[in-house]
């Protein structure tokens, strides 16, 4: 298994600003994932972050809006840029370990006014 | 494109009842299926992982089965408790990243 922490746990931001979310894992992992969960919806994958290479974004998500860093095997950041109220969601990071199980962080609840 | 459906969307049961949550998926070419629990406003807790070669997995009062050929999985919860109240999500892993269902919102009434 893996223990994952995220910062901040929640934030309220103004339209047009940016927020960087941090994800820390207690062990070295190759692949880290960033998800968005909009109110009342299930999870949607934003991007996959591998250490030492550019993140791979899913359809509908672009690097300019959601830049990702992956400086080492235990840490990643996701920035939500130029925010609008439609970006209000829970943002979660996850990692894949061992036999393919994914473990998730506690999430960051973002509200954009 | 893989699609995951969970039925029912919501379920309310009295404490002590045994219950079954259903998950179906359209593409049977999967590597594994995972069940998660999510409490309101929180992250996901991994409950059970079933590899494509397995038929079931058990953890305490939870039992998950997988019928890959028919594209179905069930999560059986025995002797339900109020603390089991949460949203249960299933997700499948194939050649694409994890695809999630919309979840079943479970309420166990004391």
Boltz contact constraints between the chains, C-beta under 6 A:
constraints:
  - contact:
      token1: [A, 42]
      token2: [B, 100]
      max_distance: 6.0
  - contact:
      token1: [A, 42]
      token2: [B, 102]
      max_distance: 6.0
  - contact:
      token1: [A, 43]
      token2: [B, 100]
      max_distance: 6.0
  - contact:
      token1: [A, 45]
      token2: [B, 97]
      max_distance: 6.0
  - contact:
      token1: [A, 92]
      token2: [B, 43]
      max_distance: 6.0
  - contact:
      token1: [A, 100]
      token2: [B, 31]
      max_distance: 6.0
  - contact:
      token1: [A, 100]
      token2: [B, 32]
      max_distance: 6.0
  - contact:
      token1: [A, 100]
      token2: [B, 93]
      max_distance: 6.0
  - contact:
      token1: [A, 101]
      token2: [B, 46]
      max_distance: 6.0
  - contact:
      token1: [A, 101]
      token2: [B, 49]
      max_distance: 6.0
  - contact:
      token1: [A, 103]
      token2: [B, 46]
      max_distance: 6.0
  - contact:
      token1: [A, 104]
      token2: [B, 43]
      max_distance: 6.0
  - contact:
      token1: [A, 104]
      token2: [B, 44]
      max_distance: 6.0
  - contact:
      token1: [A, 105]
      token2: [B, 43]
      max_distance: 6.0
  - contact:
      token1: [A, 106]
      token2: [B, 43]
      max_distance: 6.0
  - contact:
      token1: [A, 107]
      token2: [B, 43]
      max_distance: 6.0
